[in-house]
Amino acid sequence: MSHIPHSPKSEHPLNILNRQMTLIERARSMASFEPRKLTTIIFGGVEQAASWEAAVSAVETKLQKSDTSRLPTEYGELSRVGLYHEGLKSGKAMMEHDIANGRNHFSLLCHDYTFINGSPFGLHTAMFIPTLKLQADAEQISQWLPDAESGKILGAYCQTELGHGTFVRGLETTAVFDYKEDQFIIHSPTPASTKYWPGSLGYSASHAIVMARLIIRGKDYGIHPFMVQLRSLEDFKPMQGVELGDIGLKLGLNTVDNGYAIFDNVRIPRRNMLMRNAQVSREGVYIKSGSASDKHAYATMVYTRNNLIPSIMFQLAQAVTISIRYSTIREQGSLPFSLSNAPEISIMCFRSQNYRLFLGMARSFAILASSKVCDALYKSFIALYNRGDDRLSGSIHSTTAGVKAYTSQIALESAEDARKCCGGHGYSRLSGLPDIVSNLASIATLEGENYVMFLQTARYLVKVTSKIRKNEQVDSQLAYLVDEYKASNKKPGSSCSATGSEFLSGDVQLQIFRHRAARLIFECEERLKGSNHNQEPLPELWNKYMMDLVFAARAHVEYFVLNCFVKLVHETDDTPTRRVLKLLCDFFALSTIESPLSIGGAGFLEDGYVSIGQIRGIRDQIETILNQLLPEAVALTDAWNFSDASLRSAIGRKDGNAYETLLSWTRQLPINTVSKKEGGADTLGFQKYIRPILKMRSKM
């Protein structure tokens, strides 16, 4: 079973120190493909990969992070202010690099692969500027965009409130039009209306696009975007009537100043309402653009959700990279029932280890594939949007909402599993894994709570199924629902006939996923409309079947993601690279079907489409796949091209030198360097707390 070389440990200390480096190089040499060819697929081409690598290297050099023998600054004992200033330092370096080079390398990702909201200036490029482009009219764009792109103003996107987040229609901040002064009055009428959580809002942003309830002569026109100056550009103190601050330490992303804002009758010019999709005239007449729909208000969130997906992918790949490398060099125990004197082996050899880590790796590439397709769909949407055509708005909203929810869910699950695979060392921040896990945890809520996102996808799917029953045309992406509907009517109760290696066919896998998704979606639609014998109101029915709707939406997204993955495999020209991607794609598909831990996995079985006997056959195929993947493990981590500085992991280094680095970083921790100067004792702690206890016990 084992494809990772092992031999008895040398008892010579000098050899032990370098053994880990030897192990990882041996494992690396066993690969059947060239990692750099896979790197070009990940980054979209040879030039793109090289350009990103150079940009990351330049910023790491500027921040003095290239020397990875030194303890990363983030792992020192930084205060809340210290963490924020560290974020300012790296954010400034990234922004200066992009402005100086005329590039947008760091408009969506930080140099360490976190989403750009990890920088205090991140949402300036990720949300503030895109919202201007999407929702301001031509005159407003010419007024504000040059200053925003040159860094003369720094922006935040100000939507979430204490009382409302994902439910945009419930926001309470008001923008009342004063037609006498030709101004809007931005106001926070209740404590719940306090803007709370937006990144950069605490101390970094000079301006914000504030989502507020437009009110003209007492009439509520719903949520609209307004440009509001938060701070003076001279001394950066808050403008009159604006209260700002930081919301404190969070589970992660503490280098950014997520903040709060309270507006006390702050006056702004009428033209500070972004007026691409709706206008308010000097006389106070509300005019909606002919092509505009209510969905335009969600354009920024659609844009951001789409751009979250690559960050989710990279952070999961980082976690798996660290854990695979550590698992390769970590020798502990032997296979069960081995002889008592059997040599210890790499823990990557254990099936319980490599199954979980290859699942994380497979999911990383599945997210990559879906990201590429989502990006293409978004570009099609925005091309139509810019021509005033919103026909794809429902489809792109449904797709990005569902894919964001699904990918962030599986990424967090696999990243936490990768952390657990590293045992006690994975619990240490010095492994880099706790920070990755906590950062991924934020995305379950960021730009829409995941279950709400699944339900928005489900709502769109239910509408589509109703159209299909009426023989109306539907979005081409959902044509599979039409095919499955016709097939189920023509031949009800059909089942999968595949056996053995036939389950390795992408067409067979897709048909299994397609059948499950269509069945669950149509069943939900029937329950909501066709089985209401007691005449329950639709809101109560929706709540009653909410989890069914979530599972149906997730099944649809899972089919979409697998379809993207199969497409990526087919489009890969290099044969060895395509073979490895195919193994990962097969494992992604088949593990989703057979694993008892797979969310919604029962959906493959409950109507008999896949049988218990077939599940056993699928597990046999998985066993073969995992054995074939083992020699590729370390090369797969190399393909992501993460620098050691970006991983910030003592145990996930490319050279495998985990133990020396972990010990060195431990010695450099401030608590240890200070105590060393005091003779190896924590003098203050001893005198104030330990000595009194010792004296108290001596008197007893």
C-alpha positions as MATLAB code, in Angstrom:
seq = 'MSHIPHSPKSEHPLNILNRQMTLIERARSMASFEPRKLTTIIFGGVEQAASWEAAVSAVETKLQKSDTSRLPTEYGELSRVGLYHEGLKSGKAMMEHDIANGRNHFSLLCHDYTFINGSPFGLHTAMFIPTLKLQADAEQISQWLPDAESGKILGAYCQTELGHGTFVRGLETTAVFDYKEDQFIIHSPTPASTKYWPGSLGYSASHAIVMARLIIRGKDYGIHPFMVQLRSLEDFKPMQGVELGDIGLKLGLNTVDNGYAIFDNVRIPRRNMLMRNAQVSREGVYIKSGSASDKHAYATMVYTRNNLIPSIMFQLAQAVTISIRYSTIREQGSLPFSLSNAPEISIMCFRSQNYRLFLGMARSFAILASSKVCDALYKSFIALYNRGDDRLSGSIHSTTAGVKAYTSQIALESAEDARKCCGGHGYSRLSGLPDIVSNLASIATLEGENYVMFLQTARYLVKVTSKIRKNEQVDSQLAYLVDEYKASNKKPGSSCSATGSEFLSGDVQLQIFRHRAARLIFECEERLKGSNHNQEPLPELWNKYMMDLVFAARAHVEYFVLNCFVKLVHETDDTPTRRVLKLLCDFFALSTIESPLSIGGAGFLEDGYVSIGQIRGIRDQIETILNQLLPEAVALTDAWNFSDASLRSAIGRKDGNAYETLLSWTRQLPINTVSKKEGGADTLGFQKYIRPILKMRSKM';
ca = [
       0.000    0.000    0.000;
       2.682    2.511    0.938;
       4.145    4.565   -1.901;
       6.197    6.830    0.354;
       9.684    5.466    1.039;
      10.587    4.742    4.619;
      13.483    3.199    6.441;
      14.565    2.876   10.073;
      15.490    6.170   11.712;
      19.158    6.888   12.269;
      20.080    7.395   15.898;
      22.601   10.072   14.968;
      21.124   13.461   15.913;
      22.669   15.265   12.957;
      21.020   12.849   10.513;
      17.667   13.093   12.266;
      17.646   16.867   11.791;
      17.813   16.509    8.006;
      15.798   13.330    7.636;
      12.575   15.213    7.038;
      14.119   17.104    4.134;
      15.277   13.827    2.624;
      11.840   12.272    2.968;
      10.058   15.112    1.209;
      12.542   15.173   -1.673;
      12.128   11.423   -2.169;
       8.356   11.815   -2.202;
       8.612   14.757   -4.586;
      10.723   12.745   -7.036;
       8.037   10.060   -7.384;
       5.570   12.282   -9.262;
       4.499   11.336  -12.779;
       3.725   14.907  -13.900;
       5.458   18.284  -14.027;
       3.974   20.538  -11.295;
       4.656   23.724  -13.230;
       2.286   22.623  -15.990;
      -0.468   22.352  -13.437;
       0.549   25.742  -12.022;
      -0.183   27.346  -15.382;
      -3.684   25.850  -15.339;
      -4.321   27.154  -11.826;
      -3.237   30.701  -12.682;
      -4.611   30.769  -16.217;
      -1.395   30.668  -18.218;
       2.398   30.776  -18.121;
       2.579   34.574  -18.146;
      -0.106   34.978  -15.494;
       1.606   32.507  -13.164;
       4.978   34.209  -13.562;
       3.484   37.676  -13.119;
       1.676   36.726   -9.897;
       4.788   34.984   -8.555;
       6.890   38.092   -9.218;
       4.320   40.370   -7.578;
       4.107   38.231   -4.445;
       7.900   38.026   -4.248;
       8.242   41.811   -4.598;
       5.783   42.509   -1.793;
       7.308   39.849    0.468;
      10.733   41.417   -0.093;
       9.418   44.902    0.646;
       7.814   43.654    3.856;
      10.995   41.740    4.805;
       9.122   38.436    4.916;
      11.364   36.492    2.534;
      13.642   35.212    5.320;
      11.455   32.408    6.658;
      13.974   31.463    9.324;
      12.572   34.425   11.240;
       9.355   34.177   13.245;
       6.537   35.798   11.216;
       5.524   39.106   12.759;
       1.905   37.967   13.048;
       2.918   35.298   15.560;
       4.477   37.793   17.941;
       2.507   39.224   20.835;
       0.822   42.004   18.872;
      -1.905   44.137   20.439;
      -5.141   45.005   18.630;
      -3.464   48.178   17.388;
      -0.313   46.250   16.469;
      -2.280   43.787   14.355;
      -4.078   46.631   12.593;
      -0.810   48.440   11.885;
       0.635   45.203   10.481;
      -2.362   45.134    8.136;
      -1.786   48.761    7.163;
       1.853   47.995    6.414;
       1.105   45.087    4.089;
      -1.930   46.820    2.567;
       0.187   49.877    1.736;
       2.874   47.686    0.146;
       0.324   45.897   -2.068;
      -1.443   49.091   -3.120;
       1.843   50.858   -3.881;
       3.004   47.883   -5.955;
      -0.159   47.879   -8.062;
      -0.201   51.652   -8.597;
       3.519   51.754   -9.467;
       3.212   48.868  -11.946;
      -0.174   49.767  -13.385;
      -1.485   46.325  -12.467;
      -4.289   44.870  -10.349;
      -2.452   41.931   -8.829;
      -3.788   42.666   -5.370;
      -7.280   43.900   -6.166;
      -8.856   40.638   -4.965;
      -6.156   38.601   -3.191;
      -3.552   39.528   -0.602;
       0.048   38.402   -1.062;
      -0.671   35.572    1.411;
      -3.724   34.412   -0.637;
      -6.371   35.563    1.821;
      -9.235   37.491    0.267;
      -8.271   41.141   -0.067;
     -10.504   42.056    2.901;
      -7.562   40.874    5.002;
      -6.030   44.281    4.194;
      -7.448   47.519    5.650;
      -7.476   48.841    2.083;
      -8.848   45.630    0.573;
     -12.487   46.550    0.162;
     -11.407   49.741   -1.579;
     -10.495   47.638   -4.635;
     -12.824   44.692   -3.999;
     -16.094   46.555   -3.387;
     -15.825   50.358   -3.328;
     -14.372   50.822   -6.833;
     -16.499   48.031   -8.414;
     -19.652   49.576   -6.930;
     -18.753   52.926   -8.461;
     -18.310   51.237  -11.834;
     -21.538   49.257  -11.502;
     -23.900   51.839   -9.985;
     -22.589   55.358  -10.627;
     -23.521   57.282  -13.778;
     -20.918   58.550  -16.246;
     -20.575   61.974  -14.607;
     -20.145   60.460  -11.142;
     -17.583   57.968  -12.411;
     -15.520   60.784  -13.906;
     -15.785   62.659  -10.595;
     -14.815   59.878   -8.189;
     -13.157   56.997  -10.013;
      -9.804   58.683  -10.875;
      -9.282   59.663   -7.225;
     -10.258   56.179   -6.063;
      -7.956   54.398   -8.493;
      -5.008   56.669   -7.665;
      -5.504   56.311   -3.910;
      -6.445   59.960   -3.317;
      -9.544   58.720   -1.555;
      -9.923   55.351    0.211;
     -13.294   53.685    0.288;
     -15.417   51.209    2.212;
     -18.661   49.471    1.284;
     -21.104   50.150    4.099;
     -24.115   47.826    4.114;
     -24.316   45.512    7.130;
     -25.976   46.879   10.268;
     -26.263   45.690   13.839;
     -29.792   44.517   13.126;
     -29.559   43.367    9.501;
     -27.025   41.705    7.233;
     -27.944   39.385    4.377;
     -31.544   40.673    4.324;
     -30.809   43.908    2.476;
     -34.438   45.034    2.296;
     -34.496   45.244    6.094;
     -31.740   47.874    6.415;
     -32.761   50.827    8.587;
     -30.274   53.610    7.775;
     -32.218   56.388    6.055;
     -31.439   58.887    3.310;
     -34.184   61.515    3.460;
     -34.322   63.989    0.569;
     -34.448   67.662    1.578;
     -35.675   69.252   -1.634;
     -35.256   72.792   -0.233;
     -31.494   72.296    0.220;
     -31.070   69.774   -2.625;
     -29.461   67.368   -0.172;
     -29.893   63.930    1.347;
     -29.783   63.529    5.113;
     -28.066   60.276    6.092;
     -29.217   59.148    9.514;
     -29.040   56.156   11.863;
     -32.504   56.242   13.494;
     -32.046   53.312   15.907;
     -29.179   51.455   17.596;
     -29.947   48.513   15.275;
     -29.323   50.765   12.261;
     -25.670   51.296   13.251;
     -23.468   50.207   10.370;
     -21.484   47.346   11.913;
     -18.850   44.983   10.429;
     -17.804   46.663    7.166;
     -14.062   46.283    6.581;
     -11.919   49.466    6.545;
     -14.742   51.379    8.229;
     -13.019   51.725   11.593;
     -10.015   53.915   10.770;
      -8.831   53.304    7.178;
     -11.529   54.658    4.845;
     -12.000   58.309    3.941;
     -15.246   57.637    2.087;
     -17.931   54.965    2.017;
     -20.701   53.864   -0.260;
     -23.527   53.676    2.257;
     -26.552   51.525    1.510;
     -29.545   53.397    2.897;
     -33.326   53.596    2.624;
     -34.287   56.365    0.183;
     -37.183   58.462    1.478;
     -38.786   61.308   -0.513;
     -41.669   63.251    1.042;
     -42.330   60.373    3.404;
     -42.401   57.698    0.727;
     -39.920   54.795    1.048;
     -38.260   53.889   -2.275;
     -36.115   51.078   -0.901;
     -32.367   50.611   -0.572;
     -30.009   52.752   -2.673;
     -26.257   53.531   -2.600;
     -24.904   56.907   -1.425;
     -21.382   58.332   -1.440;
     -20.556   59.666    2.025;
     -17.286   61.245    3.156;
     -16.367   59.753    6.520;
     -13.110   61.504    7.412;
     -11.277   64.727    6.670;
      -8.528   64.239    4.114;
      -6.386   66.692    6.077;
      -6.219   65.082    9.543;
      -8.421   61.995    8.947;
     -10.719   62.890   11.832;
     -14.403   61.932   11.400;
     -16.637   64.412    9.604;
     -19.257   66.245   11.626;
     -22.122   63.954   12.597;
     -20.181   60.750   11.903;
     -19.128   58.441   14.748;
     -16.605   55.765   13.753;
     -14.645   53.031   15.488;
     -13.231   49.510   15.401;
     -15.372   46.566   16.586;
     -12.490   44.726   18.270;
     -10.875   41.321   17.973;
     -12.585   38.694   15.836;
     -12.110   34.983   15.206;
      -9.727   35.915   12.378;
      -8.741   38.667    9.932;
      -7.583   40.912   12.776;
      -5.252   42.938   10.552;
      -8.299   44.741    9.156;
     -10.385   47.342   10.989;
     -13.912   46.041   10.672;
     -15.780   48.974   12.097;
     -19.000   50.683   13.025;
     -20.558   53.974   11.898;
     -23.392   56.029   13.335;
     -24.734   58.886   11.212;
     -26.386   61.818   12.963;
     -28.260   63.763   10.275;
     -25.254   63.930    7.953;
     -25.958   66.068    4.893;
     -24.637   65.146    1.439;
     -25.357   66.616   -2.017;
     -28.239   65.087   -3.986;
     -25.768   63.963   -6.648;
     -24.014   61.786   -4.046;
     -26.678   59.154   -4.615;
     -25.234   56.764   -7.204;
     -27.558   57.340  -10.133;
     -26.838   54.822  -12.863;
     -29.966   52.782  -12.175;
     -32.215   55.333  -10.473;
     -32.232   59.122  -10.167;
     -33.774   61.780   -7.956;
     -34.376   65.094   -9.695;
     -33.886   68.554   -8.210;
     -37.648   68.650   -7.626;
     -37.556   65.333   -5.749;
     -38.992   63.180   -8.533;
     -37.818   59.551   -8.380;
     -36.924   58.107  -11.784;
     -35.862   54.523  -12.365;
     -33.780   53.900  -15.485;
     -35.746   52.137  -18.188;
     -33.610   49.002  -18.070;
     -33.049   48.980  -14.315;
     -34.532   46.387  -12.006;
     -34.430   45.894   -8.255;
     -31.771   43.246   -8.848;
     -29.241   45.934   -9.766;
     -28.913   46.770   -6.074;
     -27.340   43.329   -5.621;
     -24.741   43.821   -8.376;
     -21.888   44.505   -5.955;
     -22.668   41.414   -3.892;
     -22.786   39.230   -7.016;
     -19.408   40.651   -8.060;
     -17.907   40.028   -4.624;
     -19.296   36.503   -4.252;
     -17.841   35.580   -7.612;
     -14.443   36.895   -6.564;
     -14.523   35.160   -3.194;
     -14.340   31.751   -4.884;
     -10.622   31.896   -5.885;
      -9.694   32.990   -2.355;
     -11.657   30.071   -0.900;
      -9.808   27.753   -3.277;
      -6.343   29.070   -2.454;
      -6.861   28.997    1.306;
      -8.095   25.406    1.198;
      -5.125   24.472   -1.013;
      -2.791   26.147    1.497;
      -4.215   24.082    4.369;
      -3.924   20.848    2.389;
      -0.413   21.763    1.203;
       0.787   22.261    4.783;
      -0.817   19.056    5.996;
       0.371   16.846    3.099;
       3.940   18.073    3.461;
       3.882   17.562    7.210;
       2.225   14.157    6.859;
       4.965   13.143    4.423;
       7.810   13.895    6.823;
       6.028   12.864   10.027;
       7.002    9.275   10.866;
       4.894    7.822   13.613;
       3.764    4.279   14.277;
       3.353    1.437   11.826;
       0.444   -0.245   10.120;
      -1.901   -2.131   12.482;
      -0.910   -5.755   13.134;
       2.674   -5.126   11.974;
       5.552   -6.769   13.803;
       6.550   -5.038   17.020;
       9.926   -4.084   15.556;
       8.451   -2.737   12.297;
       9.878    0.675   11.378;
       7.783    3.778   11.833;
       6.277    5.056    8.614;
       5.105    8.358    7.199;
       1.596    9.098    8.446;
       0.647    9.966    4.859;
       0.627    6.192    4.266;
      -2.368    5.690    6.562;
      -5.624    5.521    4.630;
      -7.439    7.613    7.244;
      -4.875   10.345    6.559;
      -4.525   10.286    2.781;
      -8.275    9.892    2.174;
      -9.003   13.158    3.998;
      -6.084   15.069    2.523;
      -6.686   13.970   -1.064;
     -10.338   14.889   -0.597;
      -9.198   18.384    0.378;
      -6.879   18.503   -2.631;
      -9.643   17.254   -4.955;
     -12.014   19.867   -3.575;
      -9.410   22.578   -4.187;
      -9.297   21.679   -7.869;
     -13.088   21.316   -8.030;
     -13.364   24.877   -6.715;
     -10.747   25.978   -9.268;
     -12.834   24.515  -12.083;
     -16.058   26.124  -10.859;
     -14.281   29.455  -10.355;
     -13.204   29.532  -13.993;
     -16.748   28.852  -15.200;
     -18.328   31.323  -12.760;
     -15.913   33.997  -13.910;
     -16.877   33.402  -17.545;
     -20.576   33.553  -16.622;
     -20.034   36.793  -14.717;
     -18.274   38.353  -17.700;
     -21.237   37.418  -19.908;
     -23.596   38.941  -17.357;
     -21.632   42.188  -17.035;
     -21.380   42.591  -20.813;
     -25.188   42.511  -21.016;
     -25.556   44.614  -17.859;
     -23.434   47.364  -19.382;
     -25.846   47.419  -22.321;
     -28.825   47.718  -20.002;
     -29.849   44.070  -20.357;
     -30.469   42.216  -17.085;
     -31.738   38.909  -18.490;
     -28.913   36.969  -16.766;
     -29.262   38.672  -13.382;
     -31.397   35.927  -11.840;
     -29.172   33.171  -13.161;
     -25.871   34.753  -12.086;
     -27.260   35.655   -8.658;
     -28.479   32.087   -8.133;
     -25.209   30.570   -9.349;
     -22.810   32.782   -7.387;
     -24.907   32.531   -4.226;
     -24.975   28.736   -4.380;
     -21.350   28.256   -5.400;
     -20.132   30.687   -2.725;
     -22.125   28.784   -0.082;
     -21.024   25.340   -1.248;
     -17.354   26.070   -1.799;
     -16.912   27.914    1.496;
     -18.677   25.061    3.294;
     -16.527   22.264    1.873;
     -13.345   24.359    2.123;
     -13.819   25.038    5.818;
     -14.641   21.385    6.437;
     -11.533   20.123    4.630;
      -9.237   22.829    6.026;
     -10.250   21.913    9.569;
      -9.708   18.249    8.693;
      -6.240   19.128    7.381;
      -5.507   20.871   10.673;
      -6.615   17.803   12.619;
      -4.410   15.607   10.413;
      -1.408   17.449   11.872;
      -2.209   16.408   15.431;
      -1.019   18.699   18.208;
       1.205   20.752   15.903;
      -1.864   21.640   13.851;
      -3.331   23.315   16.923;
      -0.337   25.680   17.117;
      -0.591   28.985   15.271;
       2.982   28.359   14.137;
       1.606   25.671   11.800;
      -0.285   28.358    9.897;
      -3.417   26.219   10.000;
      -5.478   27.929   12.740;
      -5.307   31.243   10.875;
      -6.376   29.611    7.596;
      -9.294   27.860    9.294;
     -10.460   31.004   11.097;
     -10.199   33.069    7.898;
     -12.249   30.516    5.970;
     -14.808   30.489    8.780;
     -15.593   34.133    8.047;
     -16.707   33.361    4.499;
     -19.684   31.320    5.736;
     -21.180   34.697    6.675;
     -19.352   37.148    4.411;
     -21.530   38.449    1.547;
     -24.459   36.296    2.573;
     -24.916   33.597    5.220;
     -24.521   30.204    3.557;
     -27.921   28.718    4.310;
     -29.609   31.908    3.131;
     -27.541   31.687   -0.046;
     -28.600   28.078   -0.643;
     -32.214   29.131   -0.154;
     -31.859   31.943   -2.691;
     -30.536   29.391   -5.156;
     -33.424   27.072   -4.266;
     -35.960   29.825   -4.831;
     -34.670   30.375   -8.355;
     -34.648   26.634   -9.057;
     -38.250   26.224   -7.884;
     -39.313   29.031  -10.234;
     -37.516   27.277  -13.085;
     -39.183   23.925  -12.388;
     -42.574   25.630  -12.510;
     -41.654   27.001  -15.935;
     -40.566   23.558  -17.098;
     -43.914   22.042  -16.133;
     -45.568   24.755  -18.231;
     -43.227   23.979  -21.144;
     -41.680   27.455  -20.959;
     -38.097   28.233  -21.967;
     -35.467   28.228  -19.210;
     -31.844   29.287  -18.785;
     -29.490   27.078  -20.824;
     -27.508   26.214  -17.675;
     -30.604   24.470  -16.358;
     -31.420   22.528  -19.510;
     -30.531   19.356  -17.629;
     -33.684   19.832  -15.549;
     -35.752   19.781  -18.739;
     -34.013   16.596  -19.891;
     -34.477   14.877  -16.532;
     -38.131   15.949  -16.358;
     -38.825   14.450  -19.769;
     -36.856   11.289  -18.959;
     -38.686   10.746  -15.654;
     -42.044   11.077  -17.380;
     -40.996    8.751  -20.168;
     -39.373    6.097  -17.985;
     -40.154    6.543  -14.271;
     -38.205    4.560  -11.706;
     -35.050    4.183  -13.788;
     -31.745    3.366  -12.106;
     -28.012    3.527  -12.752;
     -26.652    0.389  -14.439;
     -22.915    1.127  -14.084;
     -20.555   -1.370  -12.484;
     -16.844   -1.498  -11.630;
     -14.623    0.815  -13.637;
     -17.655    2.254  -15.466;
     -17.984    4.561  -12.453;
     -14.777    6.258  -13.647;
     -16.662    7.654  -16.648;
     -17.342   11.371  -16.313;
     -20.642   10.878  -18.141;
     -21.764    8.235  -15.637;
     -20.777   10.409  -12.685;
     -22.574   13.434  -14.108;
     -25.726   11.433  -14.773;
     -25.808   10.226  -11.157;
     -25.393   13.795   -9.850;
     -27.858   15.158  -12.417;
     -30.538   12.639  -11.486;
     -30.254   13.378   -7.768;
     -30.346   17.157   -8.229;
     -33.341   17.133  -10.577;
     -35.322   14.740   -8.395;
     -34.760   16.768   -5.234;
     -35.608   20.060   -6.949;
     -38.842   18.777   -8.497;
     -39.854   17.145   -5.214;
     -39.439   20.484   -3.439;
     -41.530   22.235   -6.053;
     -44.250   19.597   -5.677;
     -44.260   19.927   -1.891;
     -44.565   23.694   -2.079;
     -47.378   23.706   -4.635;
     -48.888   20.290   -5.117;
     -49.187   18.764   -1.658;
     -50.765   21.630    0.224;
     -53.837   19.654    1.297;
     -54.354   21.764    4.406;
     -54.007   25.025    2.491;
     -50.976   26.074    4.510;
     -49.704   29.545    3.591;
     -46.668   29.464    1.301;
     -44.364   31.126    3.886;
     -45.147   28.330    6.356;
     -44.644   25.672    3.694;
     -41.334   27.238    2.750;
     -40.207   27.123    6.362;
     -41.511   23.571    6.765;
     -39.467   22.286    3.821;
     -36.514   24.632    4.296;
     -33.919   21.916    4.843;
     -35.202   19.987    1.819;
     -34.726   23.148   -0.222;
     -31.190   23.590    1.115;
     -30.273   20.002    0.213;
     -31.832   20.383   -3.244;
     -29.868   23.581   -3.897;
     -26.670   21.986   -2.658;
     -27.255   18.961   -4.922;
     -27.706   21.301   -7.886;
     -24.512   23.199   -7.044;
     -22.633   19.920   -6.579;
     -23.706   18.855  -10.070;
     -22.615   22.251  -11.429;
     -19.200   21.963   -9.754;
     -18.630   18.396  -10.974;
     -19.621   19.436  -14.486;
     -17.016   22.223  -14.314;
     -14.380   19.765  -13.040;
     -15.062   17.224  -15.802;
     -14.807   20.074  -18.326;
     -11.439   21.161  -16.883;
     -10.094   17.616  -17.205;
     -11.210   17.354  -20.834;
      -9.638   20.716  -21.698;
      -6.225   19.792  -20.241;
      -3.819   18.983  -23.095;
      -0.783   17.583  -21.266;
      -1.392   13.839  -20.764;
       0.353   13.316  -17.370;
      -1.332   16.431  -15.963;
      -4.717   15.355  -17.304;
      -4.270   11.913  -15.708;
      -3.681   13.422  -12.243;
      -6.599   15.825  -12.605;
      -8.796   12.938  -13.713;
      -7.846   10.950  -10.597;
      -8.760   13.927   -8.409;
     -12.014   14.495  -10.295;
     -12.977   10.826   -9.952;
     -12.208   10.903   -6.242;
     -14.243   14.095   -5.780;
     -17.244   12.571   -7.542;
     -17.131    9.057   -6.108;
     -16.359   10.087   -2.507;
     -19.355   12.440   -2.629;
     -21.544    9.482   -3.596;
     -20.170    6.825   -1.229;
     -19.065    8.628    1.936;
     -21.446    8.329    4.893;
     -20.172   11.770    5.927;
     -21.190   13.408    2.627;
     -23.929   15.987    3.192;
     -26.950   14.952    1.160;
     -25.308   11.669    0.206;
     -28.507    9.781    1.012;
     -30.056   11.522   -1.975;
     -28.177    9.193   -4.311;
     -29.727    6.148   -2.649;
     -33.191    7.012   -1.395;
     -35.038    6.434   -4.683;
     -32.919    3.392   -5.609;
     -31.097    5.102   -8.484;
     -27.806    3.911   -6.952;
     -27.835    0.651   -4.980;
     -25.949   -0.438   -1.861;
     -24.092   -2.987   -3.981;
     -22.942   -0.230   -6.324;
     -21.679    1.794   -3.349;
     -19.389   -1.133   -2.465;
     -18.120   -1.182   -6.048;
     -17.469    2.562   -5.923;
     -15.391    2.089   -2.768;
     -13.235   -0.432   -4.600;
     -12.561    2.178   -7.279;
     -11.665    4.757   -4.634;
      -9.101    2.400   -3.132;
      -7.361    2.152   -6.508;
      -7.546    5.922   -7.052;
      -5.931    6.699   -3.698;
      -3.068    4.286   -4.334;
      -2.437    6.000   -7.665;
      -2.542    9.458   -6.076;
      -0.061    8.738   -3.277;
       3.099    9.201   -5.383;
       1.691   12.526   -6.653;
       1.001   14.052   -3.236;
       3.958   16.393   -2.746;
       4.065   17.433   -6.422;
       0.403   18.434   -6.137;
       1.291   20.796   -3.293;
       4.125   22.250   -5.384;
       1.733   22.954   -8.248;
       0.004   25.642   -6.173;
       3.338   27.491   -6.045;
       2.893   28.885   -2.542;
       5.973   30.594   -1.157;
       7.007   29.596    2.353;
       6.444   33.206    3.399;
       2.818   33.124    2.193;
       2.122   29.859    4.050;
       3.589   31.191    7.332;
       3.916   27.563    8.457;
       6.793   26.023   10.383;
       5.576   22.533    9.467;
       4.513   23.085    5.841;
       7.785   24.275    4.358;
       8.591   23.231    0.811;
      11.958   21.797    1.923;
      10.319   19.667    4.637;
      12.506   21.114    7.403;
       9.623   21.202    9.845;
      11.137   20.317   13.209;
      14.133   22.657   13.038;
      11.901   25.534   11.930;
       9.253   24.871   14.561;
      11.885   24.818   17.297;
      13.568   27.963   15.952;
      10.294   29.905   15.749;
       9.348   28.724   19.235;
      12.600   30.092   20.637;
      11.897   33.424   18.913;
       8.492   33.910   20.542;
       8.534   37.145   22.577;
       7.655   35.360   25.814;
      10.760   33.199   25.403;
      13.169   35.919   24.228;
      12.218   38.175   27.143;
      12.521   35.410   29.741;
      15.885   34.370   28.323;
      17.223   37.844   29.085;
      15.996   37.364   32.664;
      17.821   34.072   33.092;
      15.018   31.842   31.787;
      12.283   32.969   34.210;
       9.166   35.093   33.818;
      10.211   37.385   36.643;
       6.991   39.388   36.901;
       4.792   36.291   36.797;
       6.943   34.551   39.381;
       7.015   37.458   41.817;
       3.335   38.384   41.512;
       1.649   34.984   41.316;
       3.906   31.930   41.644;
       6.012   32.956   44.665;
       2.953   33.808   46.839;
       1.519   30.351   46.118;
       4.793   28.663   47.012;
       5.037   30.643   50.253;
       1.416   29.919   51.080;
       1.987   26.187   50.694;
       5.131   26.322   52.839;
       3.066   27.744   55.715;
       0.476   24.986   55.561;
];
